[in-house]
Amino acid sequence: MDAYGLVTARPHIIGIDDSPFEKGQVQPVPLVAVMMEGADLVEGIALTDFPVDGDAATDYLASWIAGLRFHASLQAVALGGITIAGLGIVDPTELAARLGIPVLIVTRREPVDAPLIHALEAAGLRDRIPIVERSPRAFPMIEGQYLACAGIDWSGAACLARASLHKAQFPEPLRVAHLIGRALVTGESRGRV
């Protein structure tokens, strides 16, 4: 968004995705962040890692993103769901408030909380369930894409998400982050986000 709160045609959005991992693995899961201007210009890439099923995912992401050199030019953060590295749960509303920019949650299927809540219960992580329950509701944006948002109204979020579409029906910063994350772990990228 510009200084007047309007969505620009070529927003600077950072997409963050975790890499493939094995359930219960000891080593942390690589996280990839790709910052793009619009849907076709990569302007920055950052790498970090997060423990499998780690705690305080929101705090971790807020600190990491705020410390990136391109943080000042970001207009939104795009996540492919509210989980990272398994059962690390991100609170989109808190993340948006801490960073002072919108958070978009983009998924290919309508999010259903029940399986995630069941997984948290089975893992003994019931204290994370309230984050899931208060997460923003997702709505269909285009065929094959659901969008939830925090720190911005739904129409503004939809404009940001549409401005980041290019090759697929998925925001390009997230798609590229997914490709890089997969290549880091498996040696090459493949498949859909």
N, C-alpha and C positions, 0 to 999 in steps of 0.2 A: 504494500500500500504506500501511497505517497504521503506527503506531509499533511494532506487534508483527509486522510483515511480512505482514499480511493484506490481500488485495485489497479495496478499498472498492467500494461499489455505484456511486459516481460519481467515478471516478478523474480526476485532472488529467493529461491526455495531450496532448503537443504533436506534431502531425503536420507533417512537413516534406516539401515537394515542389518540384521544379524546374519552371520554366515551359518552354513549347515553345521550341525554338531550331533554328537551321540548323547542320548539321555544318560545322565549320571557321569559324564566325562569329567575328569579332574581339572584339565586345563581350561582357562577361560575361553569364551566364544568371541571371535573377532567381530567387531562392529565397524561398519563402513558408513561414512557420511559423504554425500556428494552434493555440492552446492552448484546450482545452475542458474543462469539468467535465462528466463523463458524456458523453452523446451528443447533448445538445441545448442546451448553454449555452456560447457562445463567450466566452472571458474575456480573450483577448489575440491580437494578430496582429503579426507582425514580418516585415520584409523585409530581404534582403541580396542579394548576388550572388556568383557563383563562376565562374571562367574555364572555358570549354569544355575538357573533358578535363584539368582542373586537377589539380595534385599536392597531397598532404597534405590530402585531403578530411576525414579523421577529425579531424585537428588543427583544421581550420577550423571544423567543426561543433561540436566540444567547446568551443572558445573562444567562439563565437557564442552557443550555448545558455547557457553558464555566465554570460555577461554580460547576459542578458535579465532584466528586472525581475521576471518571474514565475518565474524559475528555481527559487527555493526551494520553490514549491508543486507542482512537477512530480513525477509519480509514474512516468512513462514517456515515452519518445520513440518515435514510430511513423514508420517509413520505408517507402516503396513499393518497396524493393529496396536493393541495396548500392551503386548507382551514383547520382551526381548530375552534372548537366551533361555528359552523355556518359560518358566513361571516368574520371571522378573516383570512386575506389573508397573506400567507407567500411568500416572494420573495426568491426563491431557490438560485438564483445567489448571492444575497446579503448575505444570510445565509452562503453559502459556503465560500465566501470571508471573512466574519467576523470570522468564526471558523477555516479557513485554511484547511478544509477537504471537500471532495465531499458530495453533497446532491443528493440523489436518490429519485425520485417521482415514486411510483409504484402503478398502478391502475389495476383493472380487466377489465375496459372498456376504450376505447379510450376517452381521455378527450375532451369535447366539451365546448368551452368557452361561447357560446351564453347564455345558461341558467344561468350560474354564473353571467355574466354581467347584464342580466335582473334582477336577484335577487338583485344585488348591486344597480342598478338604482332604483328599487322599494323600497329599504330600505333607500334611500337617501345617499348612500355611493359611489357615483360616483368617488370620489378621489382615490378609490382602484382599479378602472378599469385598469389604466396603468400597475399595477403589474401583473394582469391577462394577459394583452396583450403582455407583454415582457417575460412571463414565457417560459422556454424551451419547445420545442415541444416533444411530446411523440411518441415513435415508438414501434411496437409490438416486444416483446422479445421472448416469448414463447406463445403458445396458451393460451388465457385467461389472459395475462399479458402484460401491456404496461409500458414502462419505459421512463422517462425523467431524465435529469441529469444536474447538474451544478458543476463546479470546477473539472471536469474530462471529458475525451472524452467518447463517447457513448460505445465503445468497452470495455474500462476499467470499466465503470459503469455496463455493462452487466455481466462482470466477477465477480464483487463484488456481484451483485444481485444473480447470479447463485450459488455462494459460500454460500449464506445464505438460499437456498431452502432446505427443508427437508420433512416435512409431506405433505405440500400442494404446489401449484404453486404460492406461495407468500412468500416473505422473512420472515423467522421465527421470527426475532425480532419484526416485525410489527404484525404478527399473534398473538404472545404471548401478546404483549401490548394491542391488541384489546380484547383478552380474559379476561385479568385482568381488563381493563376498564369497560367492560360490567358487570363483577362480582361485581365490586365496587358499581355500581349503581343499578343493578337488583337483586343481590344476587347470581347469577350464570352466567356462560358464555354459549353462544350458537351461532350458525350461522357462516356464512363466514365473512371474513374481507371485 
